[in-house]
């Protein structure tokens, strides 16, 4: 009986190890998306990106479109496309949109979705 249990356990372990050995990490697929930057006067500038990065923020910071600092809720955007926002100075901030809807996540927590339009709009008060 003990031999049978030992053989069964060995078989289970063999299958478990084989299953683990067949897993391969695949690179994330590159996806394309659009970012529309809108200044206080309503002027829009569009940017197209293709990336396999995990989040929108990761791409926009790496590409130099966004400059920010880490805050309690992720990346706080200080400037976009060279245009600064300063709440303490003039009550302006960068609002983040996903397909025209106000985002409920910040750019550092928003996964990239293919064929999505993200918006960054300089907003006063």
N, C-alpha and C positions, 0 to 999 in steps of 0.2 A: 504494500500500500504506500509506504514511504517513497519507494522508487517511482511509483506512478505519479505521485504528487510532485516529486522533484523533477521528473521528466516534463510534466505539464507546465510547471513553473519555468523551466528552462525554455520551453517552446514559446511561452508567452513573452518572456524577456527577449528572445530572438526576434520575434515579430515586432516588438516595440522598438528595438534597436534598428531594425531594418527600416521601419517607418520613419524614424528620426533621420536616418542616413539619406533618405530620398528627398528630404526637404532642401530646396535651394532658394537662396535669396535672389529675387529678381529686382532689377532696378525699377524705380517708379517710372511709369510711362510719362513722357513729356506731353504737356497739354498747353494749348494756346488760350490766352485770355486778354481782355482789354481793360485798361485803366483810363478813366476820364477825370482829368483834374480841372476843377472849376474855381476861378478866383473870385474875389468879392464883387467884381464888376460883371460876373457871369460869363467871362471868356473861358471857353473850354479848350483843353489840349488833350489829345488822345495818344495813348501809348499802347503798343502791342508787345506782348511777351509770350515766349514759349519756354517752359521750364518743367523740370521734374522735381522741383523743390516741394516741400510739404505745405507751406503756408504762403499766403499772399505777402505778408510782411517780410518773410525771408527773401523773396525775390526783389521786392521794391527797395529794401535796404541794400542788398547786394548790388543792384543796378544803379544805386545812387539817387533814385527818384525821391526817396523818403529819408529824412534824418529825424531821429528821435532818441528817446531815452527810456529805459525800463522804469515802469511805475508799478503801483499796486495791482493794476489789472492788465499788465502786459506793456507793449510798446506804446508810449505816448508820443504822438507825432508833433515834432517841433517845426518842421518845414517840409514842403512838398515842391519839387521842381524849382527850388531856390526861393520859394515864397514862405516866409516865416509866419507863424501864428503865435500870439502871446496873450493868453487869457489875462494875466496880471496887468499887462500894459493897455490893451485895447479890447478886451473881452472877445478875442477871436480864437477859434479852434478849428481843427480839421475834422469834419464829419465824414464817416465812412459808410458807403452804400454798396449793396449787392443787387445787381439788376434793378436799380432804381428804388429799392426799398432800404430804409435806414437799417443798418446792420445791428444785430444784437450781440455780435462778437467783435473784438478788435482785430486789426490786421495780423497781429502775431498769433492769433488763435483761429484764424479762418483758413480752412483748407482750400487749396486751389481747385476750382472746378472748371472743366473744359468749357469753352465757348461762353464764359460768363463775363459780364461787364461789371467791374468794380469802380466805384466813384469815390473821389476824395474832393470834398467841397469845402472851401474856406468859408466859415460861418461866423457871423458876429452875434454875440449875446445869445 
